[in-house]
């Protein structure tokens, strides 16, 4: 069965100017050091949270055999892929990122991919483990290659506020933020030309941003990015206990143009 979970995106933005297309800005299974990785995509599927917001999961293998897995939220609770700020409409960052990866890997936007329903293992709260779940899989993304600029970063641990349904940064009673290390996809590049989507749109002669990204993030004394915030912390639910690390390092309580033609 073939269907497209993003078939209505063109309708959402028809006749409207939408800003926030991907721009060049320097700004998984196991943690990878910050670097540029050539990745072969092994799975690319869409699912939704109970709230209705859609997300995409990208799984792949780096050229040196390391498995990666990333999840990006690509819509709001109503299924929309844009938001408004100061009277201007923007694409959601997660949608922009995954749409760009789709274009670089398969030469098609999310709305142009071939989606088929397949079974994948997803976590089930009711079952207390992973269960086979039918989800839309972009079959023409499987086996495709892309270069990903992956950051290793340290960020705040968060917990959900049951009243506001928003996630808040936490501490364990000492006022020091609890933190975690994670990988994120910061930028994607074409595997053949090393160009970004904006460079391809501009028909740039050289892949300038690839070198700029590498110079900023890769090398001795660079690497891990610290994005820990120490403001507006709330106490971790359950009080102290656990095996969490705080910021001090101590143990504490727990529709596009043809870009390639």
C-alpha positions as CSV (number, residue, x, y, z in Angstrom):
1,X,0.0,0.0,0.0
2,X,1.4,3.4,-1.0
3,X,0.3,6.7,0.5
4,X,1.9,10.0,1.5
5,X,1.6,11.4,5.0
6,X,2.9,14.8,3.7
7,X,0.6,15.0,0.6
8,X,-1.2,18.1,2.1
9,X,1.9,20.2,2.6
10,X,1.5,21.9,-0.8
11,X,-2.1,22.7,0.2
12,X,-1.0,24.2,3.5
13,X,1.4,26.7,1.9
14,X,-0.4,27.2,-1.5
15,X,-0.4,30.9,-2.5
16,X,1.5,31.9,0.6
17,X,5.1,33.1,1.1
18,X,6.7,30.8,3.7
19,X,10.0,31.9,5.1
20,X,12.3,29.7,7.2
21,X,13.4,27.5,4.4
22,X,16.7,25.9,5.3
23,X,19.6,28.4,5.6
24,X,23.3,27.9,6.2
25,X,24.0,28.8,9.8
26,X,26.8,27.7,12.1
27,X,25.3,27.8,15.2
28,X,21.6,7.7,18.3
29,X,22.7,4.3,19.2
30,X,26.0,5.6,20.6
31,X,27.4,9.0,21.0
32,X,29.6,10.1,18.1
33,X,32.2,12.8,18.4
34,X,31.3,16.0,16.5
35,X,32.2,15.5,12.8
36,X,31.0,15.1,9.3
37,X,29.7,11.6,8.5
38,X,28.8,9.9,5.3
39,X,25.6,8.0,6.2
40,X,23.8,5.2,4.4
41,X,20.1,5.4,5.3
42,X,18.6,2.1,6.6
43,X,15.2,3.4,7.6
44,X,13.2,6.6,7.3
45,X,9.7,6.5,8.7
46,X,7.0,8.7,10.1
47,X,4.8,8.3,13.2
48,X,2.8,10.6,15.5
49,X,2.7,11.2,19.3
50,X,-0.6,10.9,21.2
51,X,-0.9,14.7,20.9
52,X,-1.1,14.4,17.1
53,X,2.3,15.9,16.3
54,X,4.1,14.0,13.6
55,X,7.8,13.0,13.8
56,X,10.2,11.3,11.5
57,X,12.9,8.7,12.5
58,X,16.1,8.4,10.5
59,X,18.2,5.4,11.0
60,X,21.5,4.7,9.2
61,X,25.1,3.5,9.3
62,X,28.2,5.6,8.9
63,X,30.9,4.8,6.5
64,X,32.9,3.3,9.4
65,X,30.0,1.1,10.5
66,X,28.5,3.0,13.4
67,X,24.7,2.9,13.7
68,X,22.8,6.2,14.1
69,X,19.2,7.0,14.9
70,X,17.6,10.5,15.1
71,X,14.1,11.6,15.7
72,X,12.7,15.0,14.5
73,X,9.3,16.5,15.2
74,X,8.0,17.7,11.8
75,X,4.5,19.0,12.5
76,X,2.4,20.6,15.2
77,X,-0.5,18.8,16.9
78,X,-2.9,19.7,14.0
79,X,-0.5,18.3,11.4
80,X,0.7,21.7,10.2
81,X,4.3,22.1,9.2
82,X,4.6,25.9,9.6
83,X,4.3,28.5,12.4
84,X,3.9,32.2,12.4
85,X,6.2,34.8,14.1
86,X,5.8,38.6,13.8
87,X,3.3,38.1,11.0
88,X,5.6,36.0,9.0
89,X,5.2,32.2,8.3
90,X,8.1,29.8,8.8
91,X,8.6,26.1,8.3
92,X,9.1,24.2,11.5
93,X,12.8,23.5,12.1
94,X,12.4,19.7,12.2
95,X,10.4,19.7,9.0
96,X,13.0,21.8,7.3
97,X,15.8,19.5,8.4
98,X,14.1,16.2,7.3
99,X,12.8,17.8,4.1
100,X,16.3,18.9,3.3
101,X,17.8,15.4,4.0
102,X,15.1,13.9,1.8
103,X,16.0,16.3,-1.1
104,X,19.7,15.6,-0.7
105,X,19.4,11.8,-0.5
106,X,16.6,11.1,-2.9
107,X,16.2,14.3,-4.9
108,X,12.6,14.5,-3.7
109,X,10.9,16.5,-0.9
110,X,9.0,14.7,1.8
111,X,5.7,15.2,-0.1
112,X,7.3,13.6,-3.2
113,X,8.6,10.4,-1.5
114,X,7.0,7.0,-2.0
115,X,5.6,5.9,1.4
116,X,4.5,2.4,2.1
117,X,3.1,1.0,5.4
118,X,5.6,-1.4,7.0
119,X,6.2,-2.8,10.5
120,X,8.9,-1.3,12.7
121,X,9.7,-1.8,16.4
122,X,8.5,1.2,18.5
123,X,8.3,1.7,22.3
124,X,4.9,1.0,23.8
125,X,4.1,2.4,27.2
126,X,1.3,-0.1,27.6
127,X,3.5,-3.1,26.7
128,X,6.5,-1.8,28.6
129,X,8.7,-2.5,25.7
130,X,9.1,-2.4,21.9
131,X,6.3,-3.8,19.7
132,X,5.9,-4.1,16.0
133,X,3.9,-1.1,14.8
134,X,2.6,-0.2,11.3
135,X,4.1,3.1,10.1
136,X,4.6,4.9,6.8
137,X,8.1,4.2,5.5
138,X,9.8,6.2,2.7
139,X,11.0,3.3,0.7
140,X,12.9,5.4,-1.8
141,X,15.1,6.7,1.0
142,X,16.4,3.3,2.0
143,X,20.0,2.8,0.8
144,X,20.5,6.4,-0.1
145,X,23.5,8.3,1.1
146,X,23.9,11.8,2.7
147,X,26.6,13.6,4.6
148,X,25.5,14.7,8.1
149,X,27.2,17.3,10.3
150,X,26.6,15.6,13.7
151,X,27.2,17.5,16.9
152,X,27.9,16.0,20.3
153,X,26.4,18.4,22.8
154,X,25.7,18.7,26.5
155,X,22.2,19.9,27.3
156,X,19.8,20.2,30.2
157,X,17.8,17.2,31.4
158,X,14.1,18.1,31.3
159,X,10.8,16.8,32.7
160,X,7.2,17.5,31.6
161,X,5.1,19.9,33.5
162,X,1.7,18.2,33.9
163,X,-0.1,21.5,34.1
164,X,1.4,23.3,31.1
165,X,2.4,20.2,29.2
166,X,5.8,21.9,28.5
167,X,9.2,20.5,29.3
168,X,11.3,22.2,31.9
169,X,15.0,22.0,32.8
170,X,15.6,20.4,36.2
171,X,17.9,20.3,39.1
172,X,18.1,17.8,42.0
173,X,17.8,20.2,45.0
174,X,21.2,21.9,44.8
175,X,20.3,24.4,42.1
176,X,22.8,22.9,39.7
177,X,21.3,21.8,36.4
178,X,21.1,18.1,35.6
179,X,22.6,17.5,32.2
180,X,23.0,14.8,29.5
181,X,25.1,14.3,26.4
182,X,23.5,13.7,23.1
183,X,24.0,13.8,19.3
184,X,22.0,16.0,17.0
185,X,22.0,16.6,13.2
186,X,23.1,20.1,12.8
187,X,23.5,20.2,9.0
188,X,23.2,18.0,5.9
189,X,25.3,18.0,2.7
190,X,25.0,16.4,-0.7
191,X,27.2,13.3,-0.8
192,X,28.5,14.0,-4.3
193,X,29.1,17.8,-4.2
194,X,29.3,18.4,-0.5
195,X,26.9,21.4,-1.0
196,X,24.0,22.4,1.2
197,X,20.4,23.0,0.0
198,X,20.9,26.8,0.1
199,X,24.1,26.4,-2.0
200,X,22.3,24.2,-4.5
201,X,19.4,26.6,-4.7
202,X,21.9,29.4,-5.4
203,X,23.8,27.2,-7.9
204,X,27.0,27.9,-6.0
205,X,30.2,26.8,-7.7
206,X,31.9,25.5,-4.6
207,X,30.8,23.8,-1.3
208,X,31.9,26.7,0.9
209,X,29.8,25.9,4.0
210,X,31.1,22.3,4.2
211,X,34.6,23.7,4.9
212,X,33.2,26.4,7.3
213,X,31.3,23.9,9.3
214,X,34.4,21.7,9.5
215,X,36.6,24.5,10.6
216,X,34.2,25.6,13.3
217,X,33.4,22.3,14.9
218,X,36.1,19.7,14.1
219,X,39.5,19.7,15.6
220,X,41.4,19.8,18.8
221,X,39.7,21.9,21.5
222,X,36.4,22.0,19.6
223,X,34.1,19.0,19.3
224,X,31.5,18.9,22.1
225,X,29.1,21.9,22.3
226,X,27.8,23.1,25.7
227,X,24.2,24.3,25.6
228,X,23.4,24.0,29.3
229,X,21.2,26.8,30.7
230,X,21.1,27.5,34.5
231,X,18.0,29.7,34.6
232,X,14.4,28.8,35.5
233,X,15.3,25.3,36.8
234,X,12.6,23.2,38.6
235,X,13.1,20.4,41.1
236,X,13.3,17.0,39.6
237,X,10.2,14.9,40.4
238,X,10.8,12.3,43.1
239,X,13.4,14.4,44.8
240,X,17.0,13.2,45.2
241,X,18.4,9.9,44.2
242,X,19.6,8.2,41.0
243,X,22.7,8.4,39.0
244,X,22.5,11.7,37.1
245,X,25.4,14.1,36.5
246,X,25.1,17.8,37.1
247,X,26.7,20.6,35.2
248,X,29.5,20.7,37.8
249,X,30.4,17.1,36.8
250,X,29.5,15.6,40.2
251,X,27.0,12.9,40.9
252,X,23.7,14.2,42.2
253,X,20.3,13.0,42.8
254,X,18.4,11.6,39.8
255,X,7.6,22.7,-3.7
256,X,11.1,23.1,-4.8
257,X,13.1,23.9,-7.9
258,X,15.3,21.2,-9.5
259,X,18.5,21.8,-7.6
260,X,20.5,19.0,-9.2
261,X,19.7,19.6,-12.9
